[in-house]
Amino acid sequence: MGISLRTTFNAGEGKKISFSFPWANPGADASDIKNLMQEMIANGEIYAEAPTGIVSAEFVERTVSPVEMD
């Protein structure tokens, strides 16, 4: 089981883009996450589609169940 942080941004022209960070700390403060997202917007020139505004952030928990292949 792994927990990821998924961040979603506006990208202009009605588009939304998302970034996921695997193995995120679910105890991270909302202010730290917001600061991270603001830095991503400030450094938008490194992305093919630059984030222009914060939409949301959420932790995503994933469970993997192996399939027996006898």
DSSP file (Angstrom, degrees, kcal/mol; ACC not computed):
  #  RESIDUE AA STRUCTURE BP1 BP2  ACC     N-H-->O    O-->H-N    N-H-->O    O-->H-N    TCO  KAPPA ALPHA  PHI   PSI    X-CA   Y-CA   Z-CA
    1    1 A M              0   0    0      0, 0.0     2,-0.3     0, 0.0    62,-0.2   0.000 360.0 360.0 360.0 132.8    0.0    0.0    0.0
    2    2 A G  E     -A   62   0A   0     60,-1.5    60,-2.5     2,-0.0     2,-0.5  -0.955 360.0-142.8-130.4 151.3    1.3    3.4   -0.9
    3    3 A I  E     -A   61   0A   0     -2,-0.3    21,-2.0    58,-0.2    20,-0.3  -0.959  20.2-174.4-115.4 128.6    0.1    6.9   -0.4
    4    4 A S  E     -A   60   0A   0     56,-2.7    56,-3.0    -2,-0.5     2,-0.6  -0.838  23.0-131.0-116.2 155.2    0.6    9.6   -3.0
    5    5 A L  E     -AB  59  21A   0     16,-2.1    16,-2.4    -2,-0.3     2,-0.6  -0.947  22.2-163.2-103.7 121.6   -0.1   13.3   -3.0
    6    6 A R  E     -AB  58  20A   0     52,-3.2    52,-2.2    -2,-0.6     2,-0.4  -0.927   5.1-168.7-107.4 123.2   -2.0   14.3   -6.1
    7    7 A T  E     -AB  57  19A   0     12,-3.1    12,-2.4    -2,-0.6     2,-0.4  -0.905   2.6-160.8-111.9 139.4   -2.0   18.1   -6.9
    8    8 A T  E     +AB  56  18A   0     48,-3.0    47,-2.6    -2,-0.4    48,-1.7  -0.970  11.6 179.1-125.2 136.3   -4.3   19.6   -9.5
    9    9 A F  E     -AB  54  17A   0      8,-3.0     8,-2.2    -2,-0.4     2,-0.2  -0.890  32.8-110.0-129.8 156.2   -3.8   23.0  -11.2
   10   10 A N  E     -AB  53  16A   0     43,-2.8    42,-3.2    -2,-0.3    43,-1.0  -0.619  26.9-172.7 -74.7 149.7   -5.4   25.2  -13.7
   11   11 A A        -     0   0    0      4,-2.4     5,-0.2     1,-0.2    39,-0.1   0.127  44.7 -94.4-132.9  20.2   -3.4   25.4  -16.9
   12   12 A G  S >  S+     0   0    0      3,-0.4     3,-2.2    37,-0.1    -1,-0.2   0.152 101.4  54.1  83.9 155.7   -5.2   28.1  -18.9
   13   13 A E  T 3  S-     0   0    0      1,-0.3     3,-0.1    -3,-0.1    -1,-0.0   0.807 132.4 -60.7  53.3  35.6   -7.8   27.8  -21.6
   14   14 A G  T 3  S+     0   0    0      1,-0.2    -1,-0.3     0, 0.0     2,-0.2   0.523 102.9 136.0  75.0   4.8  -10.1   25.7  -19.2
   15   15 A K    <   -     0   0    0     -3,-2.2    -4,-2.4     2,-0.0    -3,-0.4  -0.528  38.4-159.0 -85.9 152.7   -7.4   22.9  -18.9
   16   16 A K  E     -B   10   0A   0     -6,-0.2     2,-0.3    -2,-0.2    -6,-0.2  -0.979   5.4-167.0-125.9 143.8   -6.5   21.2  -15.7
   17   17 A I  E     -B    9   0A   0     -8,-2.2    -8,-3.0    -2,-0.4     2,-0.4  -0.955   4.2-156.1-128.8 150.9   -3.2   19.4  -15.1
   18   18 A S  E     -B    8   0A   0     -2,-0.3     2,-0.4   -10,-0.2   -10,-0.2  -0.945   5.4-165.1-128.1 148.3   -2.3   17.0  -12.2
   19   19 A F  E     -B    7   0A   0    -12,-2.4   -12,-3.1    -2,-0.4     2,-0.4  -0.988  10.1-154.7-127.8 140.1    1.0   15.9  -10.7
   20   20 A S  E     -B    6   0A   0     -2,-0.4   -14,-0.2   -14,-0.2    -2,-0.0  -0.945   4.1-161.5-118.8 140.1    1.4   13.0   -8.4
   21   21 A F  E >   -B    5   0A   0    -16,-2.4   -16,-2.1    -2,-0.4     3,-0.6  -0.941  19.2-142.9-119.8 106.7    4.1   12.5   -5.8
   22   22 A P  T 3  S+     0   0    0      0, 0.0   -18,-0.2     0, 0.0   -20,-0.0  -0.271  78.6  22.7 -68.9 156.3    4.5    8.9   -4.7
   23   23 A W  T 3  S+     0   0    0    -20,-0.3   -19,-0.2     1,-0.2     2,-0.0   0.840  85.0 174.0  59.2  39.3    5.3    7.9   -1.1
   24   24 A A    <   -     0   0    0    -21,-2.0   -21,-0.2    -3,-0.6    -1,-0.2  -0.326  38.4-110.9 -72.5 157.1    4.0   11.2    0.3
   25   25 A N    >   -     0   0    0      1,-0.1     3,-2.1    -2,-0.0    -1,-0.1  -0.819  21.4-158.7 -89.6 108.4    3.7   11.9    4.0
   26   26 A P  T 3  S+     0   0    0      0, 0.0    -1,-0.1     0, 0.0    33,-0.1   0.626  89.4  64.9 -66.7 -10.0    0.0   12.0    4.8
   27   27 A G  T 3  S+     0   0    0      2,-0.0    -2,-0.0    -3,-0.0    -3,-0.0   0.378  73.9 127.9 -89.7   3.7    0.8   14.0    7.9
   28   28 A A    <   -     0   0    0     -3,-2.1     2,-0.1     1,-0.1    -4,-0.0  -0.317  65.7-109.8 -62.2 141.8    2.1   16.9    5.9
   29   29 A D     >  -     0   0    0      1,-0.1     4,-1.9     4,-0.0     3,-0.4  -0.430  16.3-124.9 -72.0 145.7    0.5   20.3    6.8
   30   30 A A  H  > S+     0   0    0      1,-0.2     4,-2.6     2,-0.2     5,-0.2   0.856 112.6  57.1 -57.4 -35.8   -1.9   21.9    4.4
   31   31 A S  H  > S+     0   0    0      1,-0.2     4,-2.2     2,-0.2    -1,-0.2   0.874 105.3  50.0 -66.5 -35.6    0.3   25.0    4.5
   32   32 A D  H  > S+     0   0    0     -3,-0.4     4,-2.3     2,-0.2    -1,-0.2   0.903 111.8  48.0 -66.9 -40.7    3.4   23.0    3.4
   33   33 A I  H  X S+     0   0    0     -4,-1.9     4,-2.5     2,-0.2    -2,-0.2   0.917 111.3  50.1 -66.1 -42.9    1.4   21.5    0.5
   34   34 A K  H  X S+     0   0    0     -4,-2.6     4,-2.5     2,-0.2    -2,-0.2   0.909 109.9  51.0 -62.0 -41.5    0.1   24.9   -0.6
   35   35 A N  H  X S+     0   0    0     -4,-2.2     4,-2.2     2,-0.2    -2,-0.2   0.915 109.4  50.9 -61.0 -43.0    3.7   26.3   -0.5
   36   36 A L  H  X S+     0   0    0     -4,-2.3     4,-2.0     1,-0.2    -2,-0.2   0.935 111.7  47.2 -57.5 -47.4    4.9   23.4   -2.6
   37   37 A M  H  X S+     0   0    0     -4,-2.5     4,-1.9     1,-0.2    -2,-0.2   0.878 109.8  52.4 -66.1 -37.9    2.1   24.1   -5.2
   38   38 A Q  H  X S+     0   0    0     -4,-2.5     4,-2.5     1,-0.2    -1,-0.2   0.879 108.8  51.3 -64.9 -37.0    2.9   27.8   -5.2
   39   39 A E  H  X S+     0   0    0     -4,-2.2     4,-1.8     2,-0.2    -2,-0.2   0.877 106.9  53.8 -65.9 -37.6    6.5   27.1   -5.9
   40   40 A M  H  < S+     0   0    0     -4,-2.0    -2,-0.2     2,-0.2    -1,-0.2   0.900 110.9  46.0 -63.4 -39.8    5.5   24.8   -8.8
   41   41 A I  H >< S+     0   0    0     -4,-1.9     3,-1.6     1,-0.2    -2,-0.2   0.923 110.6  52.9 -66.4 -44.2    3.4   27.7  -10.2
   42   42 A A  H 3< S+     0   0    0     -4,-2.5     3,-0.3     1,-0.3    -2,-0.2   0.807 114.2  42.9 -61.9 -30.2    6.3   30.1   -9.7
   43   43 A N  T >< S+     0   0    0     -4,-1.8     3,-1.9     1,-0.2    -1,-0.3  -0.053  75.6 132.2-104.7  30.9    8.7   27.8  -11.6
   44   44 A G  G X   +     0   0    0     -3,-1.6     3,-1.9     1,-0.3    -1,-0.2   0.667  51.8  79.5 -58.9 -20.4    6.2   27.0  -14.4
   45   45 A E  G 3  S+     0   0    0      1,-0.3    -1,-0.3    -3,-0.3    -2,-0.1   0.671  84.1  63.5 -66.4 -13.7    8.7   27.6  -17.2
   46   46 A I  G <  S+     0   0    0     -3,-1.9     2,-0.3     3,-0.0    -1,-0.3   0.577  92.5  78.8 -84.9  -7.4   10.1   24.1  -16.6
   47   47 A Y  S <  S-     0   0    0     -3,-1.9     3,-0.3    -4,-0.2     0, 0.0  -0.742  77.7-134.7-102.7 148.3    6.9   22.4  -17.5
   48   48 A A  S    S+     0   0    0     -2,-0.3     2,-0.5     1,-0.3    -1,-0.1   0.914 109.0  28.6 -63.1 -42.5    5.5   21.8  -21.0
   49   49 A E  S    S-     0   0    0     -3,-0.0    -1,-0.3     0, 0.0   -37,-0.1  -0.969  95.5-139.9-117.4 112.5    2.1   23.0  -19.8
   50   50 A A        -     0   0    0     -2,-0.5     2,-0.2    -3,-0.3    -9,-0.1  -0.506  12.4-122.5 -77.9 133.4    2.7   25.5  -16.9
   51   51 A P        -     0   0    0      0, 0.0   -40,-0.2     0, 0.0    -7,-0.1  -0.537  28.6-179.8 -69.3 139.6    0.4   25.4  -13.9
   52   52 A T        +     0   0    0    -42,-3.2     2,-0.3     1,-0.4   -41,-0.2   0.572  59.6   9.6-118.7 -15.5   -1.3   28.8  -13.5
   53   53 A G  E    S-A   10   0A   0    -43,-1.0   -43,-2.8   -41,-0.0    -1,-0.4  -0.975  74.4-102.1-164.4 151.4   -3.5   28.3  -10.4
   54   54 A I  E     +A    9   0A   0     -2,-0.3   -45,-0.2   -45,-0.2     3,-0.1  -0.606  35.3 165.4 -79.4 131.7   -4.2   25.9   -7.5
   55   55 A V  E     -     0   0A   0    -47,-2.6     2,-0.3     1,-0.4   -46,-0.2   0.757  58.9 -40.1-106.4 -55.6   -7.3   23.8   -7.9
   56   56 A S  E     -A    8   0A   0    -48,-1.7   -48,-3.0     2,-0.0    -1,-0.4  -0.986  38.7-147.0-165.0 168.2   -6.9   21.0   -5.2
   57   57 A A  E     +A    7   0A   0     -2,-0.3     2,-0.3   -50,-0.2   -50,-0.2  -0.985  21.9 170.4-144.4 145.0   -4.6   18.6   -3.5
   58   58 A E  E     -A    6   0A   0    -52,-2.2   -52,-3.2    -2,-0.3     2,-0.4  -0.995  32.4-121.3-154.2 149.4   -5.5   15.2   -2.1
   59   59 A F  E     -A    5   0A   0     -2,-0.3     2,-0.5   -54,-0.2   -54,-0.2  -0.780  27.6-158.4 -90.0 137.3   -3.8   12.1   -0.7
   60   60 A V  E     -A    4   0A   0    -56,-3.0   -56,-2.7    -2,-0.4     2,-0.5  -0.973   1.1-158.1-120.7 124.4   -4.5    8.9   -2.6
   61   61 A E  E     -A    3   0A   0     -2,-0.5     2,-0.4   -58,-0.2   -58,-0.2  -0.876  10.3-166.6-103.9 132.3   -4.1    5.5   -1.0
   62   62 A R  E     -A    2   0A   0    -60,-2.5   -60,-1.5    -2,-0.5     2,-0.5  -0.957   7.5-163.1-123.7 135.2   -3.6    2.6   -3.2
   63   63 A T        -     0   0    0     -2,-0.4     2,-0.5   -62,-0.2    -2,-0.0  -0.965   7.3-157.4-116.4 132.0   -3.8   -1.1   -2.3
   64   64 A V        -     0   0    0     -2,-0.5    -2,-0.0     2,-0.0     0, 0.0  -0.929   5.2-168.7-110.7 129.3   -2.3   -3.7   -4.6
   65   65 A S        -     0   0    0     -2,-0.5    -2,-0.0     2,-0.0     2,-0.0  -0.966  19.7-133.3-118.7 117.0   -3.6   -7.3   -4.4
   66   66 A P        -     0   0    0      0, 0.0     2,-0.5     0, 0.0    -2,-0.0  -0.313  14.6-132.0 -66.3 151.2   -1.5   -9.9   -6.3
   67   67 A V        -     0   0    0      2,-0.0     2,-0.4    -2,-0.0    -2,-0.0  -0.917  18.2-125.7-104.8 125.9   -3.3  -12.4   -8.5
   68   68 A E        -     0   0    0     -2,-0.5     2,-0.4     1,-0.1     0, 0.0  -0.584  23.3-170.2 -72.2 124.4   -2.4  -16.1   -8.1
   69   69 A M              0   0    0     -2,-0.4    -1,-0.1     1,-0.1    -2,-0.0  -0.561 360.0 360.0-116.4  64.4   -1.3  -17.4  -11.5
   70   70 A D              0   0    0     -2,-0.4    -1,-0.1     0, 0.0    -2,-0.0   0.478 360.0 360.0 -66.1 360.0   -1.1  -21.2  -10.8
